[in-house]
Amino acid sequence: MAVSNLLFILIVSACAFTSNSSHESFQQCFSSDLQHSNSSLKLIFSRNKNTSAYSSLLQSSIRNLRFLNSSEPLFIVTAFHQSHVQAAIICSKKYGMQVRIRSGGHDYEGLSYVSCVPFIIIDLVNLQSISIDIGNESAWVESGATLGELYYNIAKKSNVYGFPAGSCPTVGVGGHLSGGGFGTIFRKHGLAADNVVDAKIVDVNGKLLDRKSMGEDLFWAIRGGGGSSFGVILAWKIRLVPIPPVVTIFGVEKTLEQGAIKHLQKWQTIANKLPEDLFLHAVVGVADAPAKGTGKTVGVLFNSLFLGPAEKLLPLMQDSFPEWGLERNNCSEMTWIESVLYFAGFSTRGPLEVLLDRPPLVDIFFKAKSDYVKEPISETGLEGLWKRLEEKESSLLILTPYGGKMSDISDSETPFPHRSGNLYEIQYLVTWSADKETEEHLRWMRRLYAYMTPYVSKYPREAYLNYKDLDLGKNNNGNTSYAQASGWGLKYFKNNFKRLVHVKTAIDPANFFKNEQSIPVFSS
């Protein structure tokens, strides 16, 4: 038997042995600690019982098939009330089980529902309450709600308010806000985390804290430092932002044969300097060649949202990109919520209720990475990038311009440090549909990432927390030193990493809330 196979069997056996020994004790503890439920059977699902319901729940919000069968939690706790979360923390702590916290499942490395050591999932799927207060320009939203549900509820109250978060409606609010969160209006209004004004978190001792009782250090940490390192965040109070009644979108597509590289080179020097009302990102991928029957090429879609009518947008575009020849009939005016539908890939004429959908698991595997660009990439660099993209038709790059309000906020205002000095961010993405192709695609992605090294940020090479990437480094199962964790921590947080470790050490000194890329504690 190969050594690697033997090691795998030993690890799995050890996990299973420890899991069985604490199974009944945890369940009894959890049931006895409940204060607001007549029966724990509706709240807790075991891998040894309720098999069909357990499997369905486990898979319900997994968005990456790479992790579908990676591991099984001992229990999934579907909390309806803060007391259920408190009981789950107290009992898992008592019986030595890790806690993973899932709000939506758009977790690029599956850390919210995968672990080798005995663990439970606290699934916030039933904490979906949203309360909109237009008069005070604010809202309370529970962490298990999705972005689509939040946008829908705002739109039902007003057509002149919005919220600066992401484009994918099935993303869970909890993970998105705690990691920073950006979308099509962040150049005007900042990150989602920049617009959080209060929160409710259950800490390692089972105490429910708000902003006043948690203190400003912890409140700082959970707005961009990843909430799962510090506790279970139940709800967020957010600041709604004003939106004009009419916004405008347009798209311009260029292939290699149509000068895509020249257009992208110019975009690199202009996009971050455009007025903050204008968001113009670039999506790069394999496309059909312009001439019919000539195969594939690489194309760039320049997609834009402007916070205002077309008549104000057109002069800006004629000054910045006159070669595009943008005219009124190339633009579509709509409401902000219709632009949400557009960037989510839905018809702008369709019902808003599509934002409430939580579709079942899709047959897709993917790997993603991220980078930040501080100097325009040369023509030679882009040509080399194009050649590598042509190797994988299912690859995609999303280039998101910075500037605007992002340049006005200090890098230390929240743990999210990628503010000034960045032209744009890159998300690399490759998808596939068969498990046997996983290693091939992972190798391709890592080669692409290595190729980009000379063209992106350095010392550290920056990365975005919400595009989690375990290739950057990971923690030990036990205690991880500050020095070791700095390998990945400085990439996500730069100079804010040490402050995050100080906060973590103060709030969770025994490092109960941990995963492969959780904030470590300083050794005593």
C-alpha positions in Angstrom: 0.0 0.0 0.0 1.3 3.5 -0.9 2.4 5.7 2.0 0.0 8.4 0.9 -3.0 6.0 0.8 -2.1 4.6 4.2 -1.8 8.1 5.7 -5.2 9.0 4.3 -6.8 5.9 5.9 -5.2 6.7 9.3 -6.4 10.3 9.2 -10.0 9.3 8.3 -10.0 6.6 11.0 -8.8 9.0 13.7 -11.5 11.5 12.7 -14.2 8.9 12.8 -13.0 7.4 16.2 -13.1 10.8 17.9 -16.4 11.7 16.4 -18.2 8.7 17.6 -17.0 9.1 21.2 -18.6 12.5 21.6 -21.7 12.1 19.5 -24.4 11.4 22.1 -22.8 13.7 24.7 -23.0 16.7 22.4 -26.6 16.1 21.5 -27.7 15.7 25.1 -25.8 18.9 26.1 -27.3 20.8 23.2 -30.9 19.7 24.0 -30.6 20.5 27.7 -29.2 24.0 27.0 -32.0 25.1 24.7 -34.3 27.8 26.1 -36.5 28.8 23.1 -37.5 25.5 21.4 -39.8 22.6 22.3 -37.7 20.1 20.4 -34.1 19.9 19.2 -35.1 17.5 16.4 -36.1 20.5 14.2 -32.7 22.2 14.9 -30.1 19.5 14.8 -29.3 17.0 12.1 -26.9 14.1 12.7 -25.0 12.2 10.1 -26.1 9.0 12.0 -29.8 10.0 11.9 -32.2 11.8 9.6 -30.0 10.6 6.8 -32.0 12.1 3.9 -32.6 15.4 5.6 -29.0 15.6 6.8 -27.6 15.0 3.3 -30.0 17.5 1.7 -29.2 20.2 4.2 -25.4 19.6 3.9 -25.5 20.0 0.1 -28.1 22.7 0.0 -25.7 25.7 -0.3 -22.5 24.0 -1.5 -21.5 26.0 -4.6 -18.3 24.1 -5.5 -18.4 20.4 -6.2 -14.7 20.1 -5.3 -15.8 19.9 -1.7 -19.1 17.9 -2.1 -17.8 14.7 -0.5 -14.7 16.1 1.4 -16.0 15.5 4.9 -19.2 15.2 7.0 -19.9 17.2 10.1 -21.1 15.3 13.1 -24.1 17.6 13.4 -25.6 20.5 11.5 -27.3 23.0 13.7 -29.9 25.1 11.9 -30.4 27.9 14.4 -33.7 29.8 14.5 -32.7 31.9 17.6 -29.6 33.2 19.2 -30.0 30.7 22.0 -29.5 27.8 19.5 -26.1 29.3 18.5 -25.2 29.9 22.1 -26.0 26.2 23.0 -24.0 24.9 20.0 -20.9 26.9 20.9 -21.0 26.0 24.6 -21.5 22.3 23.9 -19.0 21.9 21.1 -16.5 23.7 23.3 -17.3 21.3 26.2 -16.8 18.2 24.0 -13.8 19.3 21.9 -15.4 19.8 18.5 -14.6 22.4 16.0 -17.3 24.8 14.8 -17.7 25.8 11.2 -20.1 28.7 10.4 -22.0 28.8 7.2 -24.1 31.7 6.0 -24.4 31.0 2.3 -21.8 28.5 1.0 -20.0 30.7 -1.6 -16.8 29.7 0.1 -14.1 29.3 -2.4 -12.2 26.6 -0.3 -15.2 25.1 1.5 -13.9 26.1 5.0 -17.4 26.8 6.2 -18.5 23.1 5.8 -15.3 21.0 5.5 -12.9 19.8 8.2 -11.0 16.6 9.0 -11.2 17.0 12.8 -14.6 16.4 14.5 -16.8 19.4 13.8 -20.3 20.7 13.6 -21.7 23.2 11.2 -23.7 26.1 12.6 -25.8 26.8 9.5 -27.4 30.3 9.6 -29.8 29.5 6.8 -32.9 30.1 9.0 -31.7 33.5 10.2 -33.0 35.4 7.3 -34.8 38.3 8.8 -34.4 41.7 7.1 -35.9 44.9 8.5 -35.6 48.1 6.3 -35.9 51.5 7.9 -35.9 54.0 5.1 -36.5 56.9 7.4 -33.2 56.3 9.2 -31.5 55.1 6.0 -30.6 51.8 7.7 -31.5 48.1 7.9 -30.9 45.1 10.1 -30.1 42.0 8.2 -29.5 38.6 9.6 -26.4 36.7 8.4 -28.3 33.8 6.8 -30.1 36.1 4.3 -28.7 36.4 0.8 -27.7 39.5 -1.0 -30.5 38.9 -3.4 -33.0 38.9 -0.5 -31.5 42.1 0.9 -31.6 43.9 -2.5 -35.2 42.7 -3.0 -36.3 44.0 0.4 -34.7 47.4 -0.1 -36.3 47.8 -3.6 -39.7 47.0 -2.2 -39.4 49.9 0.2 -37.7 52.5 -2.1 -36.3 53.0 -5.6 -33.7 55.6 -4.4 -31.7 53.5 -1.9 -29.4 50.6 -2.4 -26.5 48.9 -0.8 -22.9 48.5 -2.1 -22.4 44.7 -2.1 -21.7 42.0 -4.6 -23.4 40.9 -7.8 -24.3 37.3 -7.1 -27.7 37.1 -5.4 -27.2 33.8 -3.6 -24.1 34.9 -1.6 -24.8 34.8 2.1 -24.7 38.2 3.9 -22.6 37.0 6.8 -19.5 35.9 5.0 -19.7 38.6 2.4 -19.8 41.5 4.9 -17.3 40.1 7.2 -14.8 39.7 4.4 -15.2 43.2 3.0 -17.7 42.8 0.1 -17.7 44.9 -3.1 -19.9 45.4 -6.1 -20.8 47.7 -8.9 -21.3 50.9 -6.7 -18.3 50.5 -4.4 -16.3 53.3 -6.2 -19.1 55.6 -5.1 -20.0 54.2 -1.6 -17.2 52.0 -0.5 -17.3 48.3 0.6 -20.3 46.6 2.2 -18.2 46.4 5.4 -17.6 50.2 5.2 -21.4 50.6 5.6 -21.9 48.5 8.7 -22.8 50.5 11.7 -23.6 47.8 14.3 -23.6 44.0 14.6 -24.7 41.2 16.9 -22.2 38.4 17.6 -22.1 35.4 19.9 -18.6 35.1 21.4 -16.6 32.0 22.5 -18.3 32.2 26.0 -21.8 32.2 24.5 -22.4 35.9 25.2 -24.4 38.0 22.8 -22.6 41.3 22.1 -23.5 44.3 20.1 -21.2 47.1 19.0 -21.2 48.8 22.4 -20.6 45.7 24.4 -18.1 44.1 22.0 -15.9 47.2 21.8 -14.5 49.0 18.9 -11.5 46.7 18.4 -13.7 43.6 17.8 -16.2 45.7 15.7 -13.2 46.8 13.6 -12.0 43.2 13.2 -15.3 41.7 11.9 -15.7 44.3 9.2 -13.2 42.8 6.7 -11.2 40.4 8.9 -13.5 37.4 8.5 -16.2 36.9 11.2 -15.6 33.1 11.7 -12.3 33.8 13.5 -14.0 35.7 16.3 -17.5 34.2 16.9 -20.8 33.8 15.2 -22.2 37.0 13.8 -26.0 36.8 13.8 -27.0 40.1 12.3 -25.7 43.4 10.9 -27.0 46.9 11.0 -26.1 48.5 7.7 -26.3 52.0 6.2 -28.4 52.3 3.1 -26.9 54.5 0.4 -28.8 57.0 -1.9 -29.2 55.9 -5.5 -30.6 58.1 -8.4 -33.9 56.9 -9.7 -32.3 56.3 -13.1 -29.0 54.5 -13.8 -27.4 53.5 -17.1 -25.6 50.4 -18.3 -23.7 49.5 -21.4 -21.4 46.9 -22.7 -18.6 47.0 -25.3 -17.0 43.8 -26.5 -13.6 43.6 -28.2 -11.7 40.5 -29.5 -8.0 40.1 -30.1 -8.7 40.7 -33.8 -10.5 44.0 -32.9 -7.6 45.3 -30.8 -8.6 44.0 -27.4 -5.1 44.3 -26.0 -4.8 48.0 -27.0 -8.2 48.7 -25.5 -7.3 46.9 -22.3 -4.0 48.8 -22.0 -5.9 52.1 -22.2 -8.5 50.9 -19.8 -5.8 50.1 -17.2 -4.7 53.8 -17.2 -8.2 55.3 -17.1 -10.7 53.1 -15.3 -9.6 54.0 -11.8 -9.6 57.7 -12.6 -13.1 57.9 -13.9 -15.7 59.8 -11.8 -16.9 57.7 -8.9 -20.4 57.5 -10.3 -19.0 55.3 -13.2 -18.0 51.7 -12.7 -16.4 50.2 -15.8 -15.0 46.7 -15.3 -13.4 44.3 -17.8 -14.2 40.6 -18.2 -11.6 38.6 -20.2 -12.3 35.1 -21.5 -12.4 32.8 -24.5 -14.9 33.8 -27.2 -15.9 33.0 -30.7 -13.8 34.6 -33.3 -15.4 37.4 -35.3 -15.1 35.6 -38.6 -17.5 32.7 -38.7 -15.8 29.3 -38.7 -12.4 30.5 -37.7 -12.5 29.0 -34.2 -11.9 30.7 -30.8 -10.2 33.8 -29.7 -9.8 35.9 -26.5 -12.2 38.7 -25.9 -12.8 41.5 -23.4 -16.2 42.7 -22.4 -16.1 46.2 -20.9 -19.3 46.4 -18.8 -20.4 49.5 -17.1 -22.9 50.9 -14.6 -23.3 54.7 -14.3 -25.3 56.3 -11.5 -27.3 58.7 -13.6 -29.0 59.0 -17.0 -27.4 58.3 -20.4 -27.2 62.0 -21.3 -24.7 62.5 -18.5 -22.8 59.3 -19.2 -22.2 59.9 -23.0 -20.0 63.0 -22.7 -17.8 61.1 -20.1 -17.3 58.2 -22.5 -16.7 60.4 -25.5 -13.9 62.1 -23.6 -12.4 58.9 -22.2 -13.0 56.3 -24.9 -14.0 58.2 -28.1 -12.8 55.2 -30.2 -15.7 53.1 -28.9 -18.2 55.5 -30.6 -20.7 55.0 -27.8 -24.2 56.4 -28.7 -27.5 56.7 -26.9 -28.9 53.5 -28.5 -25.9 51.6 -27.0 -27.1 52.5 -23.5 -30.0 51.2 -21.4 -31.5 53.3 -18.6 -33.2 51.5 -15.7 -33.6 51.5 -12.0 -30.9 50.3 -9.6 -32.7 47.1 -8.8 -33.0 46.4 -12.5 -29.2 46.8 -12.8 -28.9 44.3 -10.0 -30.8 41.8 -12.2 -28.6 42.7 -15.2 -25.3 42.0 -13.4 -26.7 38.8 -11.9 -27.4 37.6 -15.4 -31.2 37.9 -15.2 -33.6 39.7 -17.6 -34.2 43.3 -16.4 -37.8 42.9 -17.4 -38.3 39.8 -15.3 -39.9 39.6 -11.8 -37.8 40.8 -8.9 -38.7 37.6 -7.1 -36.0 35.8 -8.9 -33.6 37.4 -6.4 -35.2 35.3 -3.7 -34.4 32.0 -5.4 -31.9 29.6 -3.7 -31.3 27.2 -6.6 -30.1 23.7 -5.9 -26.5 22.5 -6.3 -25.1 23.0 -9.8 -22.7 20.6 -11.6 -19.6 22.8 -11.4 -16.1 22.5 -10.0 -14.0 25.7 -9.8 -10.8 27.2 -8.6 -10.2 30.9 -8.1 -7.4 33.2 -7.1 -6.9 37.0 -6.8 -4.4 39.7 -7.4 -4.0 43.5 -7.2 -2.4 45.5 -10.0 -0.5 48.8 -9.2 1.2 49.5 -12.6 -0.3 48.8 -16.0 0.6 45.4 -17.4 2.7 45.7 -20.6 1.5 44.7 -24.0 4.0 41.8 -23.9 2.6 40.7 -20.5 -1.0 40.8 -21.8 0.0 38.8 -24.9 1.4 36.1 -22.7 -1.7 36.1 -20.6 -3.9 35.7 -23.7 -1.9 32.6 -24.8 -2.5 31.0 -21.4 -6.2 31.8 -21.4 -6.5 30.1 -24.8 -5.5 26.8 -23.2 -8.6 26.7 -21.1 -11.9 27.7 -22.7 -13.6 27.7 -19.3 -11.2 30.3 -17.8 -12.3 33.8 -17.0 -10.6 37.0 -15.6 -12.7 39.7 -13.9 -10.8 43.0 -13.7 -12.4 45.4 -11.2 -11.2 49.1 -11.2 -10.5 50.9 -7.9 -10.2 54.6 -7.3 -13.2 56.8 -6.3 -14.2 56.5 -2.7 -11.8 53.5 -2.2 -8.8 55.9 -2.5 -10.3 58.2 0.1 -10.5 55.6 2.9 -7.5 54.7 4.9 -6.0 51.2 4.5 -6.4 50.8 8.3 -10.0 52.0 8.6 -11.1 48.4 8.5 -9.0 45.1 8.1 -9.5 45.3 4.4 -6.2 47.0 3.3 -6.5 47.2 -0.5 -7.5 50.8 -0.9 -5.1 53.4 -2.4 -2.4 52.6 -4.9 -4.3 49.9 -6.7 -5.4 50.3 -10.3 -7.6 47.3 -10.2 -8.2 43.8 -8.8 -8.1 40.6 -10.8 -10.2 37.5 -10.0 -8.9 34.4 -11.8 -11.5 31.7 -12.3 -11.5 28.3 -14.1 -14.4 25.9 -14.1 -14.9 22.3 -15.1 -17.5 19.6 -14.8 -15.8 16.3 -14.0 -14.0 15.3 -10.8 -11.2 13.5 -12.7 -10.2 16.8 -14.3 -9.6 18.6 -10.9 -5.8 18.2 -10.7 -5.3 19.2 -14.3 -7.2 22.5 -13.8 -5.6 23.2 -10.5 -2.1 22.9 -12.1 -3.2 25.2 -14.9 -4.5 27.8 -12.5 -1.2 27.7 -10.5 0.9 28.1 -13.7 -1.2 31.1 -14.7 -0.8 32.6 -11.2 3.0 32.1 -11.4 3.1 33.7 -14.8 1.4 36.9 -13.4 4.0 37.3 -10.7 6.0 40.1 -12.3 2.9 42.1 -13.2 1.1 42.4 -9.8 1.6 43.7 -6.3 4.7 42.6 -4.4 5.9 42.4 -0.8 3.3 41.2 -0.1 1.6 39.9 -3.1 -1.9 40.9 -2.1 -5.1 38.8 -2.2 -8.8 39.3 -1.4 -10.1 37.4 1.7 -13.5 36.7 0.1 -11.7 34.9 -2.7 -10.1 32.5 -0.2 -7.1 30.6 -1.6 -5.4 27.8 0.4 -2.5 27.8 -2.0 -1.3 31.0 -0.1 -0.7 28.9 3.1 -2.7 27.4 5.9 -2.7 26.8 9.6 -1.9 23.7 11.5 -4.8 21.8 13.1 -3.5 22.9 16.5 -1.9 26.2 17.4 -0.3 28.1 14.5 2.4 30.7 15.2 2.0 34.3 14.1 5.1 33.9 11.8 3.6 30.9 10.1 0.2 32.4 9.6 1.8 35.6 8.3 2.5 33.6 5.1 -1.1 34.0 4.1 -2.2 36.7 6.6 -0.1 39.5 5.2 -1.4 38.8 1.7 -5.0 39.3 2.8 -4.5 42.0 5.4 -1.0 43.6 5.0 -0.2 45.8 8.1 -3.6 45.1 9.6 -2.8 41.4 10.2 -1.0 42.1 13.5 -3.9 44.1 14.9 -6.3 41.3 14.0 -4.1 38.8 15.9 -4.2 41.1 18.9 -8.0 41.3 18.8 -8.2 37.5 18.3 -5.9 36.9 21.3 -8.1 39.1 23.5 -11.5 37.8 22.4 -10.7 34.1 21.9 -7.3 33.3 23.7 -7.7 29.5 23.5 -8.3 29.8 19.7 -11.6 27.9 19.8 -12.8 29.5 16.5 -10.3 28.2 14.0 -9.9 26.8 10.5 -7.2 26.5 7.9 -7.0 30.3 7.4 -8.4 31.7 10.7 -6.7 34.5 12.6 -4.2 32.9 15.0 -3.5 33.9 18.6 -0.2 35.1 20.0 1.5 32.5 22.1 1.6 33.4 25.8 
